[in-house]
Amino acid sequence: MDQIVQKSTLICGDAAGEMARLKAGSVDLILADPPYNLGKNYGNNIDLKDSRDYHDFTKGWLTEAVRLLRPGGSLYCFMGVRFIARLYLMLEEEFGLTPQGWITWHYTQGMGRKRGFSPRHEDILWFSKGAEARFNLDDVRVPQKYYRKRNNMAGANPGDVWQFSHVHYCAAERLPHPTQKPEALMERIIRASSDPGDVVLDPFLGSGTTARVANVLGRHAIGIDINPDYIDMAKTRLKTPFEAFDSQDPRAARTSKDLPKGPGQAR
């Protein structure tokens, strides 16, 4: 198991303003989970702007994100359905980033509805600065479902539909934050698109999941949040001894079917 490297910089302040203080081209990977503009209460602020203001807010922090990324660096951005199409166009057309993937995070429980289909997923856009983006496939493989000679039995590509459970409100690891993300979800992104020693930035740190996972995986984390209570929460979390991530892809525990039997054959 990876060992925690307590190497992180946590900053309280506005995302775009604090990012502007950082050196250009100094970040390898950005994981951003910005407010979705749905009226959530984040303690010292309410996530509700008119359409123009929200667009300007997004453009402001993205301008700094692109400036901070090294060539070949990646930006992963969580976003809700109401703004994700516009976000995609902004990243590609306004900022000139290269689309690398549109990931769907499927969770098994969500909001119930009597009219319309109940939401059971969130989306994550993956863009890179330049056409070539780091992708450490061997670090994120999942066990093959079946044995086949043509399959790489070191594991399969996890694909772009991921299943990780929410951090449920009744779970011991749940913190007082409205949009806490599962650690194993961040683990996959960080393993895939950065190496040990790299700099990982989360401009909307929240409960500190990105910084926690980055530390465990030997990366340097920079986290920014406008709420000082969340910064304190993240600092406390970073000091907690690591035992295991709070979720996992259910495929991680499977055993490949149809494994050949007999001497000299792969198992």
N, C-alpha and C positions, 0 to 999 in steps of 0.2 A: 504494500500500500504506500502511496505517495506520502511524504512527510510534510507537515505544515511549515512553510517558510513565512515567518511573521515579518513581511515586508510589504507595507501598504501605506498609502497616503490618502487620508480622508479629509475632505474639504467641505465646509458648510457655506453654501452660497448659490446664487443663480447659475444654472448650467452654462449658458452661453458666456456669461461674464467671467466665470472662473476658468472655463476652457481657454478663453482669450489670453490668460496669463501663462499658459503652458507653451513650451517650445514647439514650433512647427516640425512636423515629420518625426515626432518623438514617440508615437504610439503604434503598436503592432496590431491591436485588435480592440474594437469598440463594441460593447454590448449595451444597447440602449433600450430601456423599457419606459418610454416617456408616457406622460398622462395621455389618455385616449380622448379627452374632452367629453367625458360622459357625466360630469358632475360629482365625481367621487370626492370624499373629504379626506385630504392628506394632512390633517392636523392643523397646520398653520396656513393652509390655502385650500381653495375649492377648485377642482378641475373643471372649469366651465368658462369658455371664451366664445365670442362670436366667431363666425367662420374666418373672417379676415384676420382677426387677431391670432387665432390658432395657427393659421398658415404662416403668419409672420414669426410667431414663436418657434415653429418648426424650422423655418428657414434660418433663423438665428443660430440655433444650436447645431444644425447640419453644416452651416458655413464653417463653424469652428471644428466640427468633427472631420470634415474633409481636409482642412488645413493641418490638423494634427496627425492624420494617418500617414504612415510611411508608404512609399510605393510598394504595391503588393499587399498592403494591409487590408483587413476586412472590417466591414461594419455589419453587424446583425441588429435589426431593429424589430421589436415587437410592435404590433399595431392592431387596433380593432377594425371591424369591417367598414365603419363609416368613413374612414380616412385613408385606408390602405392603398386604394387605387391611385389617389392623388400623390401619396407618399412615393409610390413606385415611380411615377412619372417625374417627380421632383428629383429623385436620386439619379435617374438615368438621363433626363433631358436638361435639367437645370444645373446639376452638379457634375455630370459627365462620368459618374461611376459605372462600373461594369456589373450587370446583374449576374449573379452566380447561382441563385436558388430562391425558391419561394417555399418555405417549410410550413407545414401545418402541424401544430401541436394539438393532438387529440387527447382530451381527458374524459374520464368515464362518468363523471358527475358534473352537473352544472345547473344553471338557472332553469326552473320549471316555467312553462308557459301554457296557457289555455288557447291562445290564438297564435298561430305560427309555430315553426319548429324551434324547439329548445336549443340554445347554443351549446355546443360541445367541443369547441375548438378555438384556438387563437392562431394568428399567423405571424411568421417571422420572415422578414426580407433579409437576404444576404447579398450584399454588394461589395465589390472590391475597388481599390484605387489602382486602376490598370487592369489589363486583361488577365494577367497571371496572378492567381491567388493561392496561398498556401492551403493545402488540404491533406491532412495526415490521416489517410484512410485506415492504416493499420492500427491507429490509436482508438478508433471508434467502431471497429467491426463488432457485429453481434453473431452468435452461433448460427450456423446454417440450419435450416429446417430439415433438409434431407442431405444425405451423402450422395454426391454425383462426382464422377471423375473430373468433369469440367469445372466444378465448384472449387473455390479457394476455401479449403477447410480450416484456414486460420480464422474464417468468419466472413459474414456477408456485409455488404454496404447497408447501413441502416435505412437508406431511402430518405424521402423527404416528407413522410408522414410519421410523426413520432408520438408514442403513447407514454405519457408520464402522468401519474396521479397528481392532482392538486395537493397542496399542503393544507389539509383540511383544518377547519377551525378547532376541532377537538383534538388535534395531534399535539403531542408534547413539544414538537419543534416549531409549532405555529407561534409567530410573533405578532404584536399589535400593529400590523400594517395591512392595508386592504388588498394589495396585489402581490403578495409574497410568491415568488416563483420557486419551483422545486430545484434542489441543488443538482440533481443528475441531469436535468435539462441544460443548465449552464455548463456542467462538466463536459457534455458532448461538444458544445460549441467551442469551449476553450481548448480542449484536446485537439479538435479538428483544425483549428485556424490559428494556433500559436504554439510556440515551443517553450520549454522551461527557460526562465530568465527574461522572457518577453514582457512588454508592458501592456497591460489590459486596463482599459478605461471604461467605467460605467458612469455616465453623466447624470443618471437618475438612480442613485444607489439604493434608496428605499431601506429595506431591512438588512441589506448588506450581503445578499446571497452571492453576487458576483465576486466581491472581494474575498469572501470566505473560501469559495471554490478555487479562485485564482491562487490564493495562498497555499492551499492544500496541494495544488498542482505545481508549485514552484515558480509561479509567475509573480511579477510585481504589479500590484493593483493600485489604481487611482480611482477613488470614488467621490462623487460630488452629489450633494443633496441640499435642497433649500431649507429643509426642516432640521434644526439642531437636535431634536429628539431622535430622529432616525440616525443621525451621525453617531450619537451616543449608543444607540442600539447596536449599530454595526461594530463599534469599537468593542463592546462587550462580547459580541458574537465571535469576533476574531480571537479573543482570549480564551474561548471555550475549547477544551481538549477535543480533538477530532476522533471520532469513532467510525462513522460511516456516513455516506450521503443519505439524505432523507427520502430518497425515492430511487427507483431504477426502471429501466425499460424491461417489461415483463419477458421479453425474448432473451434477456441476459442469462436466465436460469435454465433455458431449454437444452436438451440433448439431441443432437442430430439423429434423425431416423434413418433406417436402412444402412447403418454402418456395416461394412463388410466384416466377416468373421473368418478367422483362419490365419495361419502363420504367414508373415511377410506382407500382409495387406494392411491398408491404412485403417486406423480406428478413430 
